[in-house]
C-alpha cells in the first residue's frame, strides 16, 4: 500500500492494468494490498471501473494476438 494513494486512485490503476477480469477480483486485490474497499460503491463508479477493466482486457487481448 502506498501511503499517499487513496483506495479510489489505486482501484483505477488496477482497472487499467489489464490484470483483472472482474470488479470483484479487483476489490479483493485492494483488500489484499491493505486498502479499504468501502469507497468502491455506487452504480456509476462500478460501471466506470467495469468499463475500464473491459477496455484494458480488450487491449491486452489485442497485444497478445500480435
PQR file of N, CA, C, O and H, with PARSE charges and radii, in Angstrom:
ATOM      1  N   UNK A   1       0.835  -1.170   0.000 -0.4000 1.5000
ATOM      2  CA  UNK A   1       0.000   0.000   0.000 -0.0000 2.0000
ATOM      3  C   UNK A   1       0.888   1.245   0.000  0.5500 1.7000
ATOM      4  O   UNK A   1       1.829   1.348   0.787 -0.5500 1.4000
ATOM      5  N   UNK A   2       0.586   2.158  -0.865 -0.4000 1.5000
ATOM      6  CA  UNK A   2       1.316   3.416  -0.909 -0.0000 2.0000
ATOM      7  C   UNK A   2       0.612   4.424  -0.006  0.5500 1.7000
ATOM      8  O   UNK A   2      -0.595   4.638  -0.120 -0.5500 1.4000
ATOM      9  H   UNK A   2      -0.179   2.074  -1.504  0.4000 1.0000
ATOM     10  N   UNK A   3       1.367   5.030   0.877 -0.4000 1.5000
ATOM     11  CA  UNK A   3       0.802   5.909   1.901 -0.0000 2.0000
ATOM     12  C   UNK A   3       0.052   7.102   1.329  0.5500 1.7000
ATOM     13  O   UNK A   3      -0.926   7.553   1.926 -0.5500 1.4000
ATOM     14  H   UNK A   3       2.348   4.856   0.969  0.4000 1.0000
ATOM     15  N   UNK A   4       0.481   7.615   0.205 -0.4000 1.5000
ATOM     16  CA  UNK A   4      -0.146   8.831  -0.328 -0.0000 2.0000
ATOM     17  C   UNK A   4      -1.152   8.555  -1.443  0.5500 1.7000
ATOM     18  O   UNK A   4      -1.539   9.472  -2.167 -0.5500 1.4000
ATOM     19  H   UNK A   4       1.275   7.248  -0.280  0.4000 1.0000
ATOM     20  N   UNK A   5      -1.573   7.314  -1.587 -0.4000 1.5000
ATOM     21  CA  UNK A   5      -2.512   6.956  -2.649 -0.0000 2.0000
ATOM     22  C   UNK A   5      -3.823   6.481  -2.026  0.5500 1.7000
ATOM     23  O   UNK A   5      -3.822   5.618  -1.148 -0.5500 1.4000
ATOM     24  H   UNK A   5      -1.258   6.568  -0.999  0.4000 1.0000
ATOM     25  N   UNK A   6      -4.929   7.043  -2.479 -0.4000 1.5000
ATOM     26  CA  UNK A   6      -6.230   6.660  -1.946 -0.0000 2.0000
ATOM     27  C   UNK A   6      -6.677   5.320  -2.551  0.5500 1.7000
ATOM     28  O   UNK A   6      -6.185   4.916  -3.605 -0.5500 1.4000
ATOM     29  H   UNK A   6      -4.930   7.744  -3.192  0.4000 1.0000
ATOM     30  N   UNK A   7      -7.601   4.643  -1.885 -0.4000 1.5000
ATOM     31  CA  UNK A   7      -8.133   3.394  -2.442 -0.0000 2.0000
ATOM     32  C   UNK A   7      -8.760   3.600  -3.816  0.5500 1.7000
ATOM     33  O   UNK A   7      -8.675   2.726  -4.678 -0.5500 1.4000
ATOM     34  H   UNK A   7      -8.000   4.971  -1.029  0.4000 1.0000
ATOM     35  N   UNK A   8      -9.377   4.735  -4.015 -0.4000 1.5000
ATOM     36  CA  UNK A   8     -10.005   5.021  -5.301 -0.0000 2.0000
ATOM     37  C   UNK A   8      -8.969   5.175  -6.410  0.5500 1.7000
ATOM     38  O   UNK A   8      -9.149   4.661  -7.514 -0.5500 1.4000
ATOM     39  H   UNK A   8      -9.445   5.445  -3.314  0.4000 1.0000
ATOM     40  N   UNK A   9      -7.891   5.882  -6.109 -0.4000 1.5000
ATOM     41  CA  UNK A   9      -6.809   6.030  -7.096 -0.0000 2.0000
ATOM     42  C   UNK A   9      -6.224   4.669  -7.451  0.5500 1.7000
ATOM     43  O   UNK A   9      -5.984   4.373  -8.621 -0.5500 1.4000
ATOM     44  H   UNK A   9      -7.745   6.299  -5.212  0.4000 1.0000
ATOM     45  N   UNK A  10      -5.997   3.845  -6.433 -0.4000 1.5000
ATOM     46  CA  UNK A  10      -5.427   2.518  -6.678 -0.0000 2.0000
ATOM     47  C   UNK A  10      -6.393   1.649  -7.473  0.5500 1.7000
ATOM     48  O   UNK A  10      -5.964   0.867  -8.322 -0.5500 1.4000
ATOM     49  H   UNK A  10      -6.192   4.085  -5.483  0.4000 1.0000
ATOM     50  N   UNK A  11      -7.683   1.774  -7.213 -0.4000 1.5000
ATOM     51  CA  UNK A  11      -8.679   0.998  -7.958 -0.0000 2.0000
ATOM     52  C   UNK A  11      -8.613   1.330  -9.452  0.5500 1.7000
ATOM     53  O   UNK A  11      -8.682   0.436 -10.295 -0.5500 1.4000
ATOM     54  H   UNK A  11      -8.031   2.409  -6.524  0.4000 1.0000
ATOM     55  N   UNK A  12      -8.480   2.608  -9.770 -0.4000 1.5000
ATOM     56  CA  UNK A  12      -8.377   2.995 -11.180 -0.0000 2.0000
ATOM     57  C   UNK A  12      -7.080   2.483 -11.802  0.5500 1.7000
ATOM     58  O   UNK A  12      -7.079   2.051 -12.955 -0.5500 1.4000
ATOM     59  H   UNK A  12      -8.424   3.334  -9.086  0.4000 1.0000
ATOM     60  N   UNK A  13      -5.993   2.524 -11.065 -0.4000 1.5000
ATOM     61  CA  UNK A  13      -4.729   1.964 -11.567 -0.0000 2.0000
ATOM     62  C   UNK A  13      -4.876   0.476 -11.871  0.5500 1.7000
ATOM     63  O   UNK A  13      -4.478   0.002 -12.935 -0.5500 1.4000
ATOM     64  H   UNK A  13      -5.994   2.875 -10.129  0.4000 1.0000
ATOM     65  N   UNK A  14      -5.448  -0.241 -10.929 -0.4000 1.5000
ATOM     66  CA  UNK A  14      -5.619  -1.679 -11.117 -0.0000 2.0000
ATOM     67  C   UNK A  14      -6.552  -1.976 -12.280  0.5500 1.7000
ATOM     68  O   UNK A  14      -6.308  -2.906 -13.050 -0.5500 1.4000
ATOM     69  H   UNK A  14      -5.772   0.144 -10.065  0.4000 1.0000
ATOM     70  N   UNK A  15      -7.607  -1.203 -12.414 -0.4000 1.5000
ATOM     71  CA  UNK A  15      -8.547  -1.408 -13.523 -0.0000 2.0000
ATOM     72  C   UNK A  15      -7.850  -1.243 -14.868  0.5500 1.7000
ATOM     73  O   UNK A  15      -8.118  -1.994 -15.806 -0.5500 1.4000
ATOM     74  H   UNK A  15      -7.805  -0.448 -11.789  0.4000 1.0000
ATOM     75  N   UNK A  16      -6.961  -0.264 -14.962 -0.4000 1.5000
ATOM     76  CA  UNK A  16      -6.232  -0.012 -16.221 -0.0000 2.0000
ATOM     77  C   UNK A  16      -5.118  -1.018 -16.490  0.5500 1.7000
ATOM     78  O   UNK A  16      -4.607  -1.093 -17.608 -0.5500 1.4000
ATOM     79  H   UNK A  16      -6.744   0.346 -14.201  0.4000 1.0000
ATOM     80  N   UNK A  17      -4.744  -1.783 -15.486 -0.4000 1.5000
ATOM     81  CA  UNK A  17      -3.587  -2.675 -15.610 -0.0000 2.0000
ATOM     82  C   UNK A  17      -3.791  -3.855 -16.550  0.5500 1.7000
ATOM     83  O   UNK A  17      -2.822  -4.403 -17.075 -0.5500 1.4000
ATOM     84  H   UNK A  17      -5.160  -1.722 -14.579  0.4000 1.0000
ATOM     85  N   UNK A  18      -5.034  -4.249 -16.767 -0.4000 1.5000
ATOM     86  CA  UNK A  18      -5.293  -5.420 -17.599 -0.0000 2.0000
ATOM     87  C   UNK A  18      -5.145  -6.730 -16.853  0.5500 1.7000
ATOM     88  O   UNK A  18      -5.254  -7.796 -17.459 -0.5500 1.4000
ATOM     89  H   UNK A  18      -5.821  -3.804 -16.340  0.4000 1.0000
ATOM     90  N   UNK A  19      -4.899  -6.678 -15.561 -0.4000 1.5000
ATOM     91  CA  UNK A  19      -4.712  -7.883 -14.754 -0.0000 2.0000
ATOM     92  C   UNK A  19      -6.026  -8.475 -14.255  0.5500 1.7000
ATOM     93  O   UNK A  19      -6.047  -9.608 -13.775 -0.5500 1.4000
ATOM     94  H   UNK A  19      -4.811  -5.812 -15.069  0.4000 1.0000
ATOM     95  N   UNK A  20      -7.111  -7.731 -14.361 -0.4000 1.5000
ATOM     96  CA  UNK A  20      -8.364  -8.150 -13.751 -0.0000 2.0000
ATOM     97  C   UNK A  20      -9.466  -8.292 -14.787  0.5500 1.7000
ATOM     98  O   UNK A  20      -9.566  -7.508 -15.731 -0.5500 1.4000
ATOM     99  H   UNK A  20      -7.093  -6.811 -14.751  0.4000 1.0000
ATOM    100  N   UNK A  21     -10.294  -9.317 -14.584 -0.4000 1.5000
ATOM    101  CA  UNK A  21     -11.402  -9.579 -15.485 -0.0000 2.0000
ATOM    102  C   UNK A  21     -12.712  -9.110 -14.855  0.5500 1.7000
ATOM    103  O   UNK A  21     -13.667  -8.788 -15.562 -0.5500 1.4000
ATOM    104  H   UNK A  21     -10.213  -9.954 -13.817  0.4000 1.0000
ATOM    105  N   UNK A  22     -12.752  -9.075 -13.535 -0.4000 1.5000
ATOM    106  CA  UNK A  22     -13.965  -8.671 -12.829 -0.0000 2.0000
ATOM    107  C   UNK A  22     -13.653  -7.607 -11.786  0.5500 1.7000
ATOM    108  O   UNK A  22     -12.530  -7.495 -11.293 -0.5500 1.4000
ATOM    109  H   UNK A  22     -11.976  -9.338 -12.961  0.4000 1.0000
ATOM    110  N   UNK A  23     -14.668  -6.841 -11.473 -0.4000 1.5000
ATOM    111  CA  UNK A  23     -14.531  -5.831 -10.431 -0.0000 2.0000
ATOM    112  C   UNK A  23     -14.337  -6.494  -9.068  0.5500 1.7000
ATOM    113  O   UNK A  23     -13.602  -5.978  -8.226 -0.5500 1.4000
ATOM    114  H   UNK A  23     -15.580  -6.932 -11.874  0.4000 1.0000
ATOM    115  N   UNK A  24     -14.986  -7.623  -8.850 -0.4000 1.5000
ATOM    116  CA  UNK A  24     -14.839  -8.290  -7.549 -0.0000 2.0000
ATOM    117  C   UNK A  24     -13.406  -8.750  -7.314  0.5500 1.7000
ATOM    118  O   UNK A  24     -12.919  -8.681  -6.186 -0.5500 1.4000
ATOM    119  H   UNK A  24     -15.584  -8.042  -9.534  0.4000 1.0000
ATOM    120  N   UNK A  25     -12.721  -9.218  -8.357 -0.4000 1.5000
ATOM    121  CA  UNK A  25     -11.321  -9.616  -8.177 -0.0000 2.0000
ATOM    122  C   UNK A  25     -10.432  -8.397  -7.913  0.5500 1.7000
ATOM    123  O   UNK A  25      -9.458  -8.482  -7.166 -0.5500 1.4000
ATOM    124  H   UNK A  25     -13.116  -9.274  -9.273  0.4000 1.0000
ATOM    125  N   UNK A  26     -10.771  -7.277  -8.524 -0.4000 1.5000
ATOM    126  CA  UNK A  26     -10.034  -6.033  -8.264 -0.0000 2.0000
ATOM    127  C   UNK A  26     -10.225  -5.592  -6.813  0.5500 1.7000
ATOM    128  O   UNK A  26      -9.265  -5.194  -6.154 -0.5500 1.4000
ATOM    129  H   UNK A  26     -11.562  -7.208  -9.132  0.4000 1.0000
ATOM    130  N   UNK A  27     -11.449  -5.662  -6.319 -0.4000 1.5000
ATOM    131  CA  UNK A  27     -11.735  -5.273  -4.934 -0.0000 2.0000
ATOM    132  C   UNK A  27     -11.003  -6.198  -3.959  0.5500 1.7000
ATOM    133  O   UNK A  27     -10.503  -5.746  -2.929 -0.5500 1.4000
ATOM    134  H   UNK A  27     -12.229  -5.986  -6.855  0.4000 1.0000
ATOM    135  N   UNK A  28     -10.940  -7.483  -4.282 -0.4000 1.5000
ATOM    136  CA  UNK A  28     -10.187  -8.421  -3.444 -0.0000 2.0000
ATOM    137  C   UNK A  28      -8.718  -8.029  -3.397  0.5500 1.7000
ATOM    138  O   UNK A  28      -8.094  -8.089  -2.338 -0.5500 1.4000
ATOM    139  H   UNK A  28     -11.346  -7.850  -5.119  0.4000 1.0000
ATOM    140  N   UNK A  29      -8.166  -7.631  -4.528 -0.4000 1.5000
ATOM    141  CA  UNK A  29      -6.771  -7.213  -4.583 -0.0000 2.0000
ATOM    142  C   UNK A  29      -6.531  -5.962  -3.744  0.5500 1.7000
ATOM    143  O   UNK A  29      -5.523  -5.859  -3.046 -0.5500 1.4000
ATOM    144  H   UNK A  29      -8.674  -7.582  -5.388  0.4000 1.0000
ATOM    145  N   UNK A  30      -7.463  -5.012  -3.817 -0.4000 1.5000
ATOM    146  CA  UNK A  30      -7.356  -3.809  -2.988 -0.0000 2.0000
ATOM    147  C   UNK A  30      -7.251  -4.190  -1.514  0.5500 1.7000
ATOM    148  O   UNK A  30      -6.389  -3.690  -0.791 -0.5500 1.4000
ATOM    149  H   UNK A  30      -8.282  -5.096  -4.384  0.4000 1.0000
ATOM    150  N   UNK A  31      -8.132  -5.070  -1.085 -0.4000 1.5000
ATOM    151  CA  UNK A  31      -8.121  -5.516   0.316 -0.0000 2.0000
ATOM    152  C   UNK A  31      -6.814  -6.209   0.649  0.5500 1.7000
ATOM    153  O   UNK A  31      -6.241  -5.974   1.714 -0.5500 1.4000
ATOM    154  H   UNK A  31      -8.832  -5.476  -1.673  0.4000 1.0000
ATOM    155  N   UNK A  32      -6.338  -7.054  -0.242 -0.4000 1.5000
ATOM    156  CA  UNK A  32      -5.084  -7.779  -0.033 -0.0000 2.0000
ATOM    157  C   UNK A  32      -3.914  -6.808   0.124  0.5500 1.7000
ATOM    158  O   UNK A  32      -2.997  -7.052   0.909 -0.5500 1.4000
ATOM    159  H   UNK A  32      -6.803  -7.244  -1.106  0.4000 1.0000
ATOM    160  N   UNK A  33      -3.954  -5.709  -0.625 -0.4000 1.5000
ATOM    161  CA  UNK A  33      -2.897  -4.693  -0.555 -0.0000 2.0000
ATOM    162  C   UNK A  33      -3.031  -3.795   0.670  0.5500 1.7000
ATOM    163  O   UNK A  33      -2.163  -2.958   0.918 -0.5500 1.4000
ATOM    164  H   UNK A  33      -4.699  -5.512  -1.262  0.4000 1.0000
ATOM    165  N   UNK A  34      -4.105  -3.957   1.436 -0.4000 1.5000
ATOM    166  CA  UNK A  34      -4.283  -3.168   2.644 -0.0000 2.0000
ATOM    167  C   UNK A  34      -5.163  -1.941   2.485  0.5500 1.7000
ATOM    168  O   UNK A  34      -5.287  -1.145   3.415 -0.5500 1.4000
ATOM    169  H   UNK A  34      -4.810  -4.636   1.234  0.4000 1.0000
ATOM    170  N   UNK A  35      -5.773  -1.776   1.324 -0.4000 1.5000
ATOM    171  CA  UNK A  35      -6.671  -0.652   1.093 -0.0000 2.0000
ATOM    172  C   UNK A  35      -8.085  -1.023   1.542  0.5500 1.7000
ATOM    173  O   UNK A  35      -8.471  -2.191   1.501 -0.5500 1.4000
ATOM    174  H   UNK A  35      -5.673  -2.423   0.568  0.4000 1.0000
ATOM    175  N   UNK A  36      -8.833  -0.043   1.959 -0.4000 1.5000
ATOM    176  CA  UNK A  36     -10.239  -0.246   2.291 -0.0000 2.0000
ATOM    177  C   UNK A  36     -11.038  -0.178   0.995  0.5500 1.7000
ATOM    178  O   UNK A  36     -10.825   0.710   0.169 -0.5500 1.4000
ATOM    179  H   UNK A  36      -8.519   0.906   1.993  0.4000 1.0000
ATOM    180  N   UNK A  37     -11.942  -1.105   0.827 -0.4000 1.5000
ATOM    181  CA  UNK A  37     -12.753  -1.108  -0.391 -0.0000 2.0000
ATOM    182  C   UNK A  37     -14.098  -0.419  -0.193  0.5500 1.7000
ATOM    183  O   UNK A  37     -14.964  -0.495  -1.064 -0.5500 1.4000
ATOM    184  H   UNK A  37     -12.115  -1.826   1.498  0.4000 1.0000
ATOM    185  N   UNK A  38     -14.280   0.245   0.929 -0.4000 1.5000
ATOM    186  CA  UNK A  38     -15.563   0.888   1.210 -0.0000 2.0000
ATOM    187  C   UNK A  38     -15.872   2.048   0.268  0.5500 1.7000
ATOM    188  O   UNK A  38     -17.034   2.428   0.120 -0.5500 1.4000
ATOM    189  H   UNK A  38     -13.576   0.307   1.637  0.4000 1.0000
ATOM    190  N   UNK A  39     -14.854   2.612  -0.369 -0.4000 1.5000
ATOM    191  CA  UNK A  39     -15.093   3.708  -1.319 -0.0000 2.0000
ATOM    192  C   UNK A  39     -15.549   3.202  -2.684  0.5500 1.7000
ATOM    193  O   UNK A  39     -16.004   3.989  -3.515 -0.5500 1.4000
ATOM    194  H   UNK A  39     -13.910   2.303  -0.249  0.4000 1.0000
ATOM    195  N   UNK A  40     -15.434   1.919  -2.918 -0.4000 1.5000
ATOM    196  CA  UNK A  40     -15.813   1.354  -4.212 -0.0000 2.0000
ATOM    197  C   UNK A  40     -17.300   1.001  -4.154  0.5500 1.7000
ATOM    198  O   UNK A  40     -17.676  -0.171  -4.117 -0.5500 1.4000
ATOM    199  H   UNK A  40     -15.064   1.280  -2.243  0.4000 1.0000
ATOM    200  N   UNK A  41     -18.119   2.022  -4.147 -0.4000 1.5000
ATOM    201  CA  UNK A  41     -19.565   1.891  -4.008 -0.0000 2.0000
ATOM    202  C   UNK A  41     -20.261   2.766  -5.033  0.5500 1.7000
ATOM    203  O   UNK A  41     -19.686   3.722  -5.554 -0.5500 1.4000
ATOM    204  H   UNK A  41     -17.813   2.973  -4.177  0.4000 1.0000
ATOM    205  N   UNK A  42     -21.480   2.429  -5.305 -0.4000 1.5000
ATOM    206  CA  UNK A  42     -22.308   3.234  -6.199 -0.0000 2.0000
ATOM    207  C   UNK A  42     -22.302   2.700  -7.611  0.5500 1.7000
ATOM    208  O   UNK A  42     -21.266   2.264  -8.113 -0.5500 1.4000
ATOM    209  H   UNK A  42     -21.947   1.652  -4.882  0.4000 1.0000
ATOM    210  N   UNK A  43     -23.451   2.732  -8.254 -0.4000 1.5000
ATOM    211  CA  UNK A  43     -23.570   2.156  -9.599 -0.0000 2.0000
ATOM    212  C   UNK A  43     -22.724   2.853 -10.658  0.5500 1.7000
ATOM    213  O   UNK A  43     -22.188   2.192 -11.547 -0.5500 1.4000
ATOM    214  H   UNK A  43     -24.293   3.087  -7.847  0.4000 1.0000
ATOM    215  N   UNK A  44     -22.596   4.170 -10.580 -0.4000 1.5000
ATOM    216  CA  UNK A  44     -21.820   4.887 -11.605 -0.0000 2.0000
ATOM    217  C   UNK A  44     -20.334   4.563 -11.513  0.5500 1.7000
ATOM    218  O   UNK A  44     -19.681   4.340 -12.531 -0.5500 1.4000
ATOM    219  H   UNK A  44     -23.031   4.707  -9.858  0.4000 1.0000
ATOM    220  N   UNK A  45     -19.807   4.536 -10.306 -0.4000 1.5000
ATOM    221  CA  UNK A  45     -18.391   4.217 -10.130 -0.0000 2.0000
ATOM    222  C   UNK A  45     -18.112   2.789 -10.574  0.5500 1.7000
ATOM    223  O   UNK A  45     -17.126   2.533 -11.265 -0.5500 1.4000
ATOM    224  H   UNK A  45     -20.338   4.717  -9.479  0.4000 1.0000
ATOM    225  N   UNK A  46     -18.964   1.870 -10.185 -0.4000 1.5000
ATOM    226  CA  UNK A  46     -18.771   0.467 -10.578 -0.0000 2.0000
ATOM    227  C   UNK A  46     -18.868   0.308 -12.092  0.5500 1.7000
ATOM    228  O   UNK A  46     -18.113  -0.459 -12.689 -0.5500 1.4000
ATOM    229  H   UNK A  46     -19.765   2.077  -9.623  0.4000 1.0000
ATOM    230  N   UNK A  47     -19.790   1.027 -12.705 -0.4000 1.5000
ATOM    231  CA  UNK A  47     -19.926   0.996 -14.165 -0.0000 2.0000
ATOM    232  C   UNK A  47     -18.659   1.525 -14.832  0.5500 1.7000
ATOM    233  O   UNK A  47     -18.174   0.952 -15.807 -0.5500 1.4000
ATOM    234  H   UNK A  47     -20.404   1.651 -12.220  0.4000 1.0000
ATOM    235  N   UNK A  48     -18.135   2.616 -14.299 -0.4000 1.5000
ATOM    236  CA  UNK A  48     -16.920   3.213 -14.856 -0.0000 2.0000
ATOM    237  C   UNK A  48     -15.725   2.264 -14.714  0.5500 1.7000
ATOM    238  O   UNK A  48     -14.976   2.067 -15.670 -0.5500 1.4000
ATOM    239  H   UNK A  48     -18.529   3.081 -13.506  0.4000 1.0000
ATOM    240  N   UNK A  49     -15.547   1.682 -13.536 -0.4000 1.5000
ATOM    241  CA  UNK A  49     -14.436   0.746 -13.329 -0.0000 2.0000
ATOM    242  C   UNK A  49     -14.591  -0.489 -14.215  0.5500 1.7000
ATOM    243  O   UNK A  49     -13.610  -0.970 -14.783 -0.5500 1.4000
ATOM    244  H   UNK A  49     -16.156   1.842 -12.759  0.4000 1.0000
ATOM    245  N   UNK A  50     -15.809  -1.003 -14.337 -0.4000 1.5000
ATOM    246  CA  UNK A  50     -16.033  -2.160 -15.213 -0.0000 2.0000
ATOM    247  C   UNK A  50     -15.699  -1.834 -16.661  0.5500 1.7000
ATOM    248  O   UNK A  50     -15.127  -2.667 -17.364 -0.5500 1.4000
ATOM    249  H   UNK A  50     -16.606  -0.613 -13.876  0.4000 1.0000
ATOM    250  N   UNK A  51     -16.045  -0.647 -17.113 -0.4000 1.5000
ATOM    251  CA  UNK A  51     -15.730  -0.239 -18.491 -0.0000 2.0000
ATOM    252  C   UNK A  51     -14.221  -0.168 -18.698  0.5500 1.7000
ATOM    253  O   UNK A  51     -13.718  -0.576 -19.745 -0.5500 1.4000
ATOM    254  H   UNK A  51     -16.510   0.029 -16.542  0.4000 1.0000
ATOM    255  N   UNK A  52     -13.503   0.342 -17.715 -0.4000 1.5000
ATOM    256  CA  UNK A  52     -12.046   0.419 -17.811 -0.0000 2.0000
ATOM    257  C   UNK A  52     -11.440  -0.982 -17.823  0.5500 1.7000
ATOM    258  O   UNK A  52     -10.520  -1.259 -18.593 -0.5500 1.4000
ATOM    259  H   UNK A  52     -13.912   0.673 -16.864  0.4000 1.0000
ATOM    260  N   UNK A  53     -11.957  -1.859 -16.971 -0.4000 1.5000
ATOM    261  CA  UNK A  53     -11.480  -3.259 -16.938 -0.0000 2.0000
ATOM    262  C   UNK A  53     -11.688  -3.911 -18.300  0.5500 1.7000
ATOM    263  O   UNK A  53     -10.779  -4.555 -18.824 -0.5500 1.4000
ATOM    264  H   UNK A  53     -12.704  -1.633 -16.346  0.4000 1.0000
ATOM    265  N   UNK A  54     -12.870  -3.749 -18.872 -0.4000 1.5000
ATOM    266  CA  UNK A  54     -13.159  -4.354 -20.179 -0.0000 2.0000
ATOM    267  C   UNK A  54     -12.255  -3.790 -21.271  0.5500 1.7000
ATOM    268  O   UNK A  54     -11.764  -4.539 -22.116 -0.5500 1.4000
ATOM    269  H   UNK A  54     -13.608  -3.226 -18.446  0.4000 1.0000
ATOM    270  N   UNK A  55     -12.032  -2.483 -21.260 -0.4000 1.5000
ATOM    271  CA  UNK A  55     -11.159  -1.864 -22.261 -0.0000 2.0000
ATOM    272  C   UNK A  55      -9.725  -2.366 -22.108  0.5500 1.7000
ATOM    273  O   UNK A  55      -9.049  -2.620 -23.105 -0.5500 1.4000
ATOM    274  H   UNK A  55     -12.431  -1.875 -20.574  0.4000 1.0000
ATOM    275  N   UNK A  56      -9.263  -2.509 -20.881 -0.4000 1.5000
ATOM    276  CA  UNK A  56      -7.903  -2.999 -20.633 -0.0000 2.0000
ATOM    277  C   UNK A  56      -7.771  -4.448 -21.080  0.5500 1.7000
ATOM    278  O   UNK A  56      -6.739  -4.840 -21.626 -0.5500 1.4000
ATOM    279  H   UNK A  56      -9.812  -2.302 -20.071  0.4000 1.0000
ATOM    280  N   UNK A  57      -8.813  -5.244 -20.850 -0.4000 1.5000
ATOM    281  CA  UNK A  57      -8.789  -6.637 -21.300 -0.0000 2.0000
ATOM    282  C   UNK A  57      -8.773  -6.723 -22.826  0.5500 1.7000
ATOM    283  O   UNK A  57      -8.068  -7.556 -23.395 -0.5500 1.4000
ATOM    284  H   UNK A  57      -9.650  -4.926 -20.407  0.4000 1.0000
ATOM    285  N   UNK A  58      -9.543  -5.867 -23.484 -0.4000 1.5000
ATOM    286  CA  UNK A  58      -9.568  -5.848 -24.949 -0.0000 2.0000
ATOM    287  C   UNK A  58      -8.211  -5.458 -25.506  0.5500 1.7000
ATOM    288  O   UNK A  58      -7.745  -6.042 -26.485 -0.5500 1.4000
ATOM    289  H   UNK A  58     -10.116  -5.189 -23.022  0.4000 1.0000
ATOM    290  N   UNK A  59      -7.579  -4.477 -24.889 -0.4000 1.5000
ATOM    291  CA  UNK A  59      -6.241  -4.050 -25.325 -0.0000 2.0000
ATOM    292  C   UNK A  59      -5.225  -5.167 -25.103  0.5500 1.7000
ATOM    293  O   UNK A  59      -4.371  -5.417 -25.953 -0.5500 1.4000
ATOM    294  H   UNK A  59      -7.957  -4.003 -24.094  0.4000 1.0000
ATOM    295  N   UNK A  60      -5.324  -5.824 -23.976 -0.4000 1.5000
ATOM    296  CA  UNK A  60      -4.416  -6.932 -23.670 -0.0000 2.0000
ATOM    297  C   UNK A  60      -4.583  -8.064 -24.679  0.5500 1.7000
ATOM    298  O   UNK A  60      -3.594  -8.637 -25.135 -0.5500 1.4000
ATOM    299  H   UNK A  60      -6.019  -5.621 -23.286  0.4000 1.0000
ATOM    300  N   UNK A  61      -5.809  -8.386 -25.024 -0.4000 1.5000
ATOM    301  CA  UNK A  61      -6.069  -9.443 -26.000 -0.0000 2.0000
ATOM    302  C   UNK A  61      -5.519  -9.062 -27.374  0.5500 1.7000
ATOM    303  O   UNK A  61      -4.991  -9.909 -28.094 -0.5500 1.4000
ATOM    304  H   UNK A  61      -6.612  -7.921 -24.653  0.4000 1.0000
ATOM    305  N   UNK A  62      -5.644  -7.794 -27.728 -0.4000 1.5000
ATOM    306  CA  UNK A  62      -5.117  -7.305 -28.998 -0.0000 2.0000
ATOM    307  C   UNK A  62      -3.599  -7.442 -29.054  0.5500 1.7000
ATOM    308  O   UNK A  62      -3.043  -7.881 -30.061 -0.5500 1.4000
ATOM    309  H   UNK A  62      -6.073  -7.106 -27.142  0.4000 1.0000
ATOM    310  N   UNK A  63      -2.944  -7.070 -27.980 -0.4000 1.5000
ATOM    311  CA  UNK A  63      -1.487  -7.162 -27.907 -0.0000 2.0000
ATOM    312  C   UNK A  63      -1.046  -8.633 -27.923  0.5500 1.7000
ATOM    313  O   UNK A  63      -0.090  -8.996 -28.607 -0.5500 1.4000
ATOM    314  H   UNK A  63      -3.396  -6.714 -27.162  0.4000 1.0000
ATOM    315  N   UNK A  64      -1.748  -9.459 -27.170 -0.4000 1.5000
ATOM    316  CA  UNK A  64      -1.408 -10.879 -27.103 -0.0000 2.0000
ATOM    317  C   UNK A  64      -1.576 -11.578 -28.441  0.5500 1.7000
ATOM    318  O   UNK A  64      -0.870 -12.545 -28.731 -0.5500 1.4000
ATOM    319  H   UNK A  64      -2.525  -9.164 -26.614  0.4000 1.0000
ATOM    320  N   UNK A  65      -2.513 -11.092 -29.267 -0.4000 1.5000
ATOM    321  CA  UNK A  65      -2.785 -11.710 -30.563 -0.0000 2.0000
ATOM    322  C   UNK A  65      -1.712 -11.393 -31.595  0.5500 1.7000
ATOM    323  O   UNK A  65      -1.626 -12.060 -32.626 -0.5500 1.4000
ATOM    324  H   UNK A  65      -3.086 -10.306 -29.031  0.4000 1.0000
ATOM    325  N   UNK A  66      -0.905 -10.395 -31.331 -0.4000 1.5000
ATOM    326  CA  UNK A  66       0.122  -9.999 -32.310 -0.0000 2.0000
ATOM    327  C   UNK A  66       1.327 -10.891 -32.265  0.5500 1.7000
ATOM    328  O   UNK A  66       2.273 -10.688 -33.026 -0.5500 1.4000
ATOM    329  H   UNK A  66      -0.975  -9.853 -30.493  0.4000 1.0000
TER
END
